[in-house]
């Protein structure tokens, strides 16, 4: 079974991902994959250089993320150009890792994809867990964690699909407003019911 794990910024998805890791589930992490596909010497990095120029590299020849971020955040057209290069590469690498794990005999694989719904990757997984929190908790956590002002935090949250919409698309929802124990209990209950 392929389980998609998702949530929104500051909802606690990483916390749940770490719990799954401790339970020895293999995890394919979309954020890590996004870094792997642009390492030095990759076709993806070369494609990005072809579009954005050598200026987006560090002196060591690595991708300069902050520099590229400045370019794409001010221009939706440039952001689309980058996504058109990145998304197919990320998908291909995630599929490669999934096949590898299936061949190794893992019965359950977790695909940790922050933008599962935004990227329309629901068909890549059998079940979806959404980690959610109240809007107030999400805002407070994000401000505390990233040192954002309320305006900055709200802007980040609003750039993603609302949690209420993600919850509707989920097979199971973990409410992460309480203690870690409560979150762990909910997770174990979901996994147990799906194993039947």
Secondary structure, 3 states (H helix, E strand, C coil): CEEEEEECCCCCHHHHHHHHHHCCCEEEEHHHHHHHCCCCCCHHHHHHHHHHCHHHECCCCCECHHHHHHHHHCCHHHHHHHHHHHHHHHHHHHHHHHHHHHHCCCCCEEEECCCCCCCCCHHHCCEEEEEECCHHHHHHHHHHHHCCCHHHHHHHHHCCCCHHHHHHCCCEEEECCCCHHHHHHHHHHHHHHHHC
